[in-house]
């Protein structure tokens, strides 16, 4: 390399290399550049793992005859042709038909298309076709999302009526993807209905939830509305009138935001529907809205920026979950002001928010993961007060059957660690490591049994090498003679990871195997009947009525009954306890 201009004068590949790493000599003729300062630059272009470069014994000679075995001759580099750069924008077709090759956003792969014909402003005689496309990634909030195109369809070809570079987003939140419409179900004017997957591929496999991970959105009605820029999608949620708790509904009219907060200090809720109309005809407020699922240090902001005319959801303070660097914290979409009014129709659930602005002209869907205790609500405004024409809040009942599918006469179950929930299929525990749940029942001598199913939600439960998600598949257990913390107790488990049934003694939180039975083929997603029979120091364990453990230990003589999960998600049901009448139980 020439020092004066860093021009490369000669390039030498290591063509003489062999595996014994002995040094090989290369000779270059640089006589044309006598009197100039040159330097050597070594470049490692290997893409493999660990390695090293050996360079040694550089010599420069400027007298005597030139050797005959020259490897390279240093030369002036050829001058590259000077090229202009820029963008050619104006094209004219001379022959044939030329059309733009791409439309909308191309920041990620396209999938899950949906093509529907929709009425404009409720007129069934005035329709346009809408092509919905899911994109991963490149959506406005980051990661996956949905875009749409409005145009015509002749039964074979869809033609987009917007400029090819125009992007129309279906939803401006981070969690609306792969929406599917119902076939053969229409509104009275030809409106269609659909729902989407409420998640984002940037974090879908890591959301901190149980009993399941991810959910569907509320079903929405689709139609078009005419705007200055052309027909645009409008989505409105179906009515939840049947699950609105009207006896505890809250309603206010013509109240200032500052005044309303005095009325909402006692409000508490995790699932509710909120409908608000803000009057901005006489306000200096630059921003206003709500802080929902509000706790001591966390909240999610749903607001409107007056100058920018944007509706937004801000998850900056929503909770401890990390959505990743590729997803924005603030999600916003354009929303015009109609008759000096901004309307927000909001649905809050335990881990989600769906916001519909001005009757569904702008929609934002987001998951949130606040602490369960964060249940407050606040109205706010910045740089001035704002009047709410109306505010209606309806607590929402659960759509799930109130009766749990868990069958047991044991009562007062108290989670000690891990995640536990009553589901339609039984009591479910989930944990990384050991977790316990204990009942109020205590016993010394008894028979204690349950159906236990270790779950593997991946599509290849019998072949972990094909798993797309690193599911924990460990063990589910019966706990007995336990103290109130589970740290000192007996546990008999079904271990799918090691294909064993084991008796374990926990002492101060540390487990020690007392006995083990090698089953050989314990399957996930299969229900096993596990039973322990305890009498004094004698402990027996049965798997599907077969005796598998028969041993003695007298460390613990009495204590709580409970359940345990280790590195797994496990379902328990038909839990039965039968005390030995010849011994005292509590």
LINCORPE-V557949 format. One record per backbone hydrogen bond with DSSP energy under -1.0 kcal/mol. CO is the residue of the C=O (numbers start at 1). NH is the residue of the N-H. E is the energy in kcal/mol with one decimal. If there is no record, write none. Layout:
BEGIN
co=CO nh=NH e=E
co=CO nh=NH e=E
END
This chain:
BEGIN
co=1 nh=39 e=-2.7
co=2 nh=6 e=-2.0
co=7 nh=2 e=-2.4
co=9 nh=75 e=-2.2
co=13 nh=15 e=-2.3
co=14 nh=17 e=-1.0
co=18 nh=21 e=-1.7
co=27 nh=71 e=-2.9
co=27 nh=72 e=-1.4
co=29 nh=74 e=-2.8
co=30 nh=33 e=-1.9
co=31 nh=34 e=-1.3
co=33 nh=36 e=-2.1
co=37 nh=3 e=-2.6
co=68 nh=70 e=-1.2
co=72 nh=29 e=-2.5
co=109 nh=136 e=-2.2
co=111 nh=134 e=-2.5
co=114 nh=132 e=-3.5
co=116 nh=130 e=-3.3
co=118 nh=128 e=-2.1
co=119 nh=224 e=-2.7
co=120 nh=123 e=-1.4
co=123 nh=126 e=-1.6
co=126 nh=120 e=-2.4
co=128 nh=118 e=-2.9
co=129 nh=151 e=-2.6
co=130 nh=116 e=-2.4
co=131 nh=149 e=-1.9
co=132 nh=114 e=-2.2
co=133 nh=147 e=-2.7
co=134 nh=111 e=-2.2
co=135 nh=145 e=-2.1
co=136 nh=109 e=-2.2
co=139 nh=142 e=-1.3
co=141 nh=328 e=-2.8
co=143 nh=139 e=-2.3
co=145 nh=135 e=-2.7
co=146 nh=170 e=-2.0
co=147 nh=133 e=-2.9
co=149 nh=131 e=-2.6
co=150 nh=161 e=-2.5
co=151 nh=129 e=-2.3
co=152 nh=159 e=-3.0
co=157 nh=154 e=-1.6
co=159 nh=152 e=-1.9
co=163 nh=166 e=-2.0
co=164 nh=104 e=-2.4
co=168 nh=148 e=-2.5
co=177 nh=197 e=-3.1
co=180 nh=195 e=-1.6
co=187 nh=190 e=-1.7
co=191 nh=187 e=-2.4
co=192 nh=222 e=-3.7
co=193 nh=182 e=-2.7
co=194 nh=220 e=-3.2
co=195 nh=180 e=-2.3
co=196 nh=217 e=-2.3
co=197 nh=177 e=-1.5
co=197 nh=199 e=-1.5
co=200 nh=203 e=-2.0
co=200 nh=204 e=-1.6
co=203 nh=206 e=-2.1
co=207 nh=209 e=-2.1
co=215 nh=198 e=-3.0
co=219 nh=238 e=-2.0
co=220 nh=194 e=-2.1
co=221 nh=236 e=-1.9
co=222 nh=192 e=-1.6
co=223 nh=234 e=-2.9
co=224 nh=121 e=-3.4
co=225 nh=232 e=-2.7
co=227 nh=230 e=-1.2
co=232 nh=225 e=-2.6
co=234 nh=223 e=-1.9
co=236 nh=221 e=-3.4
co=240 nh=243 e=-1.6
co=243 nh=397 e=-3.1
co=244 nh=246 e=-1.5
co=245 nh=248 e=-1.3
co=246 nh=249 e=-1.3
co=250 nh=393 e=-2.8
co=252 nh=391 e=-2.3
co=255 nh=388 e=-3.1
co=256 nh=260 e=-2.4
co=257 nh=261 e=-1.5
co=260 nh=263 e=-1.3
co=260 nh=264 e=-1.3
co=264 nh=267 e=-1.4
co=271 nh=396 e=-2.3
co=272 nh=348 e=-2.9
co=273 nh=394 e=-2.9
co=274 nh=346 e=-3.4
co=275 nh=392 e=-2.5
co=276 nh=344 e=-2.7
co=277 nh=389 e=-2.1
co=277 nh=390 e=-1.1
co=278 nh=342 e=-1.9
co=286 nh=306 e=-2.3
co=287 nh=382 e=-3.0
co=288 nh=304 e=-2.5
co=289 nh=380 e=-2.4
co=290 nh=302 e=-3.0
co=291 nh=378 e=-1.8
co=292 nh=300 e=-2.2
co=294 nh=376 e=-2.6
co=298 nh=295 e=-3.4
co=300 nh=292 e=-2.7
co=301 nh=314 e=-2.8
co=302 nh=290 e=-3.1
co=303 nh=312 e=-2.6
co=304 nh=288 e=-1.5
co=305 nh=309 e=-1.2
co=305 nh=310 e=-1.5
co=309 nh=335 e=-2.6
co=310 nh=305 e=-2.7
co=311 nh=333 e=-2.6
co=312 nh=303 e=-2.1
co=313 nh=331 e=-3.0
co=314 nh=301 e=-1.9
co=315 nh=318 e=-1.8
co=317 nh=299 e=-2.5
co=324 nh=327 e=-1.2
co=329 nh=315 e=-2.9
co=331 nh=313 e=-2.3
co=333 nh=311 e=-2.7
co=338 nh=341 e=-1.2
co=340 nh=280 e=-2.3
co=341 nh=338 e=-1.9
co=342 nh=278 e=-2.9
co=343 nh=358 e=-2.6
co=344 nh=276 e=-2.7
co=345 nh=356 e=-2.7
co=346 nh=274 e=-3.1
co=347 nh=354 e=-1.9
co=348 nh=272 e=-1.8
co=351 nh=368 e=-1.2
co=352 nh=349 e=-2.5
co=353 nh=366 e=-2.6
co=354 nh=347 e=-2.4
co=355 nh=364 e=-2.2
co=356 nh=345 e=-2.3
co=357 nh=361 e=-1.8
co=357 nh=362 e=-1.2
co=360 nh=235 e=-2.3
co=362 nh=357 e=-3.4
co=363 nh=172 e=-2.8
co=364 nh=355 e=-2.8
co=365 nh=175 e=-2.2
co=366 nh=353 e=-2.8
co=371 nh=374 e=-2.3
co=373 nh=375 e=-1.2
co=375 nh=269 e=-2.0
co=376 nh=294 e=-2.1
co=378 nh=291 e=-2.7
co=380 nh=289 e=-2.2
co=382 nh=286 e=-2.4
co=382 nh=287 e=-1.0
co=386 nh=257 e=-2.4
co=387 nh=279 e=-3.0
co=388 nh=255 e=-1.6
co=389 nh=254 e=-1.4
co=390 nh=277 e=-2.1
co=391 nh=252 e=-2.3
co=392 nh=275 e=-2.7
co=393 nh=250 e=-2.4
co=394 nh=273 e=-2.6
co=395 nh=245 e=-3.4
co=407 nh=575 e=-1.9
co=411 nh=440 e=-2.4
co=414 nh=438 e=-2.2
co=419 nh=430 e=-2.2
co=421 nh=428 e=-3.3
co=423 nh=405 e=-1.9
co=423 nh=426 e=-1.2
co=426 nh=423 e=-2.8
co=427 nh=572 e=-2.4
co=428 nh=421 e=-2.2
co=429 nh=570 e=-2.6
co=430 nh=419 e=-2.5
co=431 nh=568 e=-1.1
co=433 nh=567 e=-1.7
co=435 nh=565 e=-2.2
co=436 nh=416 e=-2.7
co=436 nh=417 e=-1.8
co=437 nh=563 e=-2.7
co=438 nh=414 e=-3.5
co=441 nh=561 e=-1.9
co=443 nh=559 e=-1.7
co=445 nh=580 e=-2.4
co=446 nh=534 e=-2.8
co=447 nh=578 e=-3.0
co=448 nh=532 e=-3.0
co=449 nh=576 e=-2.5
co=450 nh=530 e=-2.6
co=451 nh=573 e=-1.8
co=452 nh=528 e=-2.5
co=453 nh=571 e=-2.8
co=454 nh=525 e=-3.7
co=460 nh=463 e=-1.6
co=463 nh=466 e=-2.3
co=464 nh=467 e=-1.4
co=469 nh=471 e=-2.4
co=474 nh=496 e=-2.3
co=475 nh=566 e=-2.6
co=476 nh=494 e=-2.8
co=477 nh=564 e=-1.9
co=478 nh=492 e=-2.2
co=479 nh=562 e=-2.5
co=480 nh=490 e=-2.3
co=482 nh=560 e=-2.9
co=487 nh=509 e=-2.5
co=488 nh=483 e=-1.9
co=489 nh=506 e=-3.2
co=490 nh=480 e=-2.1
co=491 nh=504 e=-3.4
co=492 nh=478 e=-2.5
co=493 nh=502 e=-1.5
co=494 nh=476 e=-1.6
co=495 nh=500 e=-1.7
co=499 nh=519 e=-1.7
co=499 nh=520 e=-1.6
co=500 nh=495 e=-3.2
co=501 nh=517 e=-2.8
co=502 nh=493 e=-2.4
co=503 nh=514 e=-3.3
co=503 nh=515 e=-1.4
co=504 nh=491 e=-2.4
co=505 nh=512 e=-2.0
co=506 nh=489 e=-1.3
co=507 nh=510 e=-1.6
co=510 nh=507 e=-2.5
co=512 nh=505 e=-2.8
co=515 nh=503 e=-2.7
co=517 nh=501 e=-2.1
co=528 nh=452 e=-3.0
co=529 nh=544 e=-3.3
co=530 nh=450 e=-2.1
co=531 nh=542 e=-3.0
co=532 nh=448 e=-2.5
co=533 nh=540 e=-2.2
co=534 nh=446 e=-1.5
co=535 nh=538 e=-2.2
co=537 nh=553 e=-2.4
co=538 nh=535 e=-2.5
co=539 nh=551 e=-2.4
co=540 nh=533 e=-2.4
co=541 nh=548 e=-2.9
co=541 nh=549 e=-1.7
co=542 nh=531 e=-2.3
co=543 nh=546 e=-1.6
co=546 nh=543 e=-2.7
co=549 nh=541 e=-2.4
co=551 nh=539 e=-3.0
co=559 nh=443 e=-2.4
co=560 nh=482 e=-1.8
co=561 nh=439 e=-3.0
co=562 nh=479 e=-2.7
co=563 nh=437 e=-2.0
co=564 nh=477 e=-2.4
co=565 nh=435 e=-2.1
co=566 nh=475 e=-2.7
co=568 nh=431 e=-2.1
co=569 nh=455 e=-2.9
co=570 nh=429 e=-2.5
co=571 nh=453 e=-2.4
co=572 nh=427 e=-2.1
co=573 nh=451 e=-3.1
co=576 nh=449 e=-2.4
co=578 nh=447 e=-2.3
co=580 nh=583 e=-2.2
END
